[in-house]
Amino acid sequence: MTTTIAVCGLSTGTEDEDVANLRNITLEFEHETTTLRELIARTVAAQVQQINLVPGLTTGEKQALLRQRYVATSDRDKPTTNDAIVSKIDYPVAQALQVDTEIEKAWHGFERQRYIVIVNGCQIMDLDDQVLLTNHSEIIFLRLIPLAGG
């Protein structure tokens, strides 16, 4: 039996159509249960695949689209080694995002409580927790934003 689920995100309303469409993806699973780790990996892989297909995005813009979902604002503003390379080199052709790298970043963001995942109204607390999926499952990735001043 194949379970098909839709993963939706919130739009800011200021994105162009190609970027806004990245927020909604459909995933198929062979079994009704999976781990949160696998759910995040499959979601991120689908988003990376979509982002890599959007014409005209620089490597930095592609990375920023994923970062705004899986890491906190303070983490986004800190340059990483990869960011420094991307921002200093003007690539004639944007580099494709690497799926495995982006999945690791998303897992790390979850472990650092940068976002939570709610499945069928229940918050999933651990990456290795089992998740029951049906064709009617509702999955929410909710990014947490620290309050100013603490």
RAPE-V147273 format. One record per residue. N is the residue number from 1. RES is the residue in one small letter. NEAR is the number of other ideal C-beta (glycine too) atoms within 8 Angstrom. D_FIRST is the distance of its C-alpha to the first C-alpha in whole Angstrom. Layout:
# RAPE-V147273
n->(N;N)
res->(RES;RES)
near->(NEAR;NEAR)
d_first->(D_FIRST;D_FIRST)
This chain:
# RAPE-V147273
n->(1;2;3;4;5;6;7;8;9;10;11;12;13;14;15;16;17;18;19;20;21;22;23;24;25;26;27;28;29;30;31;32;33;34;35;36;37;38;39;40;41;42;43;44;45;46;47;48;49;50;51;52;53;54;55;56;57;58;59;60;61;62;63;64;65;66;67;68;69;70;71;72;73;74;75;76;77;78;79;80;81;82;83;84;85;86;87;88;89;90;91;92;93;94;95;96;97;98;99;100;101;102;103;104;105;106;107;108;109;110;111;112;113;114;115;116;117;118;119;120;121;122;123;124;125;126;127;128;129;130;131;132;133;134;135;136;137;138;139;140;141;142;143;144;145;146;147;148;149;150)
res->(m;t;t;t;i;a;v;c;g;l;s;t;g;t;e;d;e;d;v;a;n;l;r;n;i;t;l;e;f;e;h;e;t;t;t;l;r;e;l;i;a;r;t;v;a;a;q;v;q;q;i;n;l;v;p;g;l;t;t;g;e;k;q;a;l;l;r;q;r;y;v;a;t;s;d;r;d;k;p;t;t;n;d;a;i;v;s;k;i;d;y;p;v;a;q;a;l;q;v;d;t;e;i;e;k;a;w;h;g;f;e;r;q;r;y;i;v;i;v;n;g;c;q;i;m;d;l;d;d;q;v;l;l;t;n;h;s;e;i;i;f;l;r;l;i;p;l;a;g;g)
near->(5;6;13;9;13;8;12;6;8;4;7;5;4;3;8;5;6;8;9;9;8;12;8;9;10;8;11;8;12;6;7;8;7;9;10;14;9;8;14;14;11;10;13;14;10;11;14;13;9;11;13;9;6;11;5;3;10;8;11;9;9;15;12;9;13;16;11;8;11;12;9;12;7;7;11;10;5;6;5;6;5;7;10;9;8;13;8;5;6;3;9;3;4;9;7;6;13;7;10;6;8;13;12;8;12;15;12;8;13;15;7;8;7;11;12;10;14;12;15;7;5;6;6;11;4;6;10;6;9;6;11;9;12;8;6;4;11;8;10;8;11;8;10;9;6;7;5;4;3;3)
d_first->(0;4;7;10;13;17;19;23;26;30;32;36;37;39;36;36;33;32;32;31;28;27;26;23;20;16;14;10;8;6;7;8;11;14;17;20;21;18;17;21;21;18;20;23;22;21;24;26;25;26;29;30;30;32;36;39;37;39;38;39;38;34;35;36;33;31;33;34;30;30;34;37;40;42;40;40;43;44;44;42;43;41;42;46;45;43;46;49;47;47;44;45;41;39;37;33;32;30;27;27;30;29;26;29;31;28;27;31;32;29;31;34;33;33;30;28;24;23;20;20;24;24;25;24;27;26;24;22;21;18;16;14;12;10;11;14;15;19;20;23;25;29;31;34;38;41;44;47;50;47)
